[in-house]
Amino acid sequence: MVAVLDLNAELGRLTQFARTPASPEADRRKGLGQVAPYRDGAIFTSKFSGSGGWERHPNGDEIVHVIEGETLLHLLPDEGAQALDLRAGMMVIVPKGMWHRFEAASGVTLMTVTPLPTEHLPVGVEAPR
């Protein structure tokens, strides 16, 4: 059977969460929703402002689509740290195993296709290296 997903309805269930370094993990989940399973992971939506912790996906690339707002995506490729300024309508593919984190001062709404598992570092860690 073919599944039809109502992305607007999924986004309507989320509340924008203001991330801080002291935010408990349970509170951080309030702005995150799993839309559907997909391959070895899932399709997620999220609404947040503030900074997230470093993460990476050892089993595959992650697709990130900015639906509303803007975010600074910090990446740590082998050639050195870089940051991408992403706005609504933009997409990026984060390569398998690359450490990355999001920073959204004014708030952002994302949809991601994320392979699991995800490795997380605590929020506030300067860099994983």
Summary of the structure (lengths in Angstrom):
residues: 129
radius of gyration: 14.0
end to end distance: 44.7
largest distance: 45.4
contacts: 358
relative contact order: 0.26
helix: 10%
strand: 50%
